[in-house]
Amino acid sequence: MDGLDQLGYELYLPREKAGYIISSYRYPKDENWDFNLFYNKLNDRGFAIYPGKVSNADCFRIGHIGRIFPYETQALVEAIAEVSQEMKTAKFAE
């Protein structure tokens, strides 16, 4: 998803190997990071993400399947930016 890398989130796989249905992002290396808080804050805004299913890395997943439009993807990126800022994670940790 364009925009998350600008917020400091790193894809688990290189973009050229990432899938089209689900994207996995590594947890930020930040002392303020808390997946449950991140999840709940996004859920409060009407967005659902999923814990990662990668055995050797801490990550979360975003699904891209179904009837999803660009404005909805942009709204998710904006919500992640707001939550990241509230939590002072990723690029907002400074």
C-alpha positions in Angstrom: 0.0 0.0 0.0 1.5 3.3 -1.1 1.9 5.6 1.8 2.7 3.2 4.6 6.4 3.3 3.7 6.3 7.1 4.1 5.0 6.6 7.6 7.9 4.3 8.4 6.2 0.9 8.0 8.3 -1.7 6.2 6.8 -4.5 4.0 7.7 -7.9 5.2 8.5 -9.0 1.7 10.1 -6.8 -1.0 7.4 -5.0 -3.0 8.2 -7.1 -6.2 7.5 -10.3 -4.2 4.5 -9.1 -2.1 1.1 -10.5 -2.9 -2.0 -8.7 -4.1 -4.5 -10.1 -1.6 -2.6 -9.5 1.7 0.3 -7.2 2.6 2.3 -8.0 5.7 4.2 -5.1 7.5 6.8 -5.5 10.1 6.2 -4.0 13.5 8.0 -0.7 14.0 11.2 -1.0 16.0 9.9 1.5 18.6 9.4 1.4 22.3 5.9 2.9 21.9 4.7 0.2 19.6 1.8 -1.9 20.9 -0.1 -4.0 18.4 -3.2 -4.3 20.5 -3.4 -0.6 21.0 -2.7 0.0 17.3 -5.4 -2.6 16.4 -8.0 -1.1 18.7 -7.4 2.5 17.6 -7.9 1.5 14.0 -10.9 -0.6 14.8 -12.4 2.4 16.6 -12.1 4.2 13.3 -13.8 1.4 11.4 -10.8 -0.4 10.0 -9.8 -4.0 10.6 -6.2 -5.3 10.4 -4.9 -8.7 11.4 -2.0 -10.0 13.4 0.8 -11.5 11.3 1.1 -15.1 10.5 4.8 -15.1 9.7 6.7 -17.5 12.0 10.0 -15.6 12.2 8.9 -11.9 12.3 6.5 -9.7 14.2 4.2 -8.2 11.7 0.6 -7.2 10.9 -1.5 -7.9 7.8 -3.8 -5.8 5.7 -6.2 -7.5 3.3 -6.9 -6.1 -0.1 -9.6 -8.5 -1.2 -13.2 -7.6 -2.0 -14.8 -4.5 -3.3 -12.3 -1.9 -2.1 -11.8 1.4 -3.7 -8.8 3.7 -3.8 -10.5 6.3 -1.5 -11.0 3.5 1.1 -7.3 2.6 0.9 -6.4 6.2 1.3 -8.7 6.5 4.3 -6.9 3.5 5.9 -3.5 5.1 5.3 -4.7 8.4 6.9 -6.1 6.5 9.9 -2.8 4.6 10.3 -1.0 8.0 10.2 -3.3 9.4 12.9 -2.9 6.4 15.1 0.9 6.3 14.6 1.0 10.0 15.6 -1.1 9.4 18.7 1.1 6.5 19.7 4.3 8.3 18.7 5.5 5.3 16.6 7.2 4.9 13.3 8.2 8.3 11.8 6.3 10.1 14.6 8.6 8.7 17.3 11.0 11.6 17.1 
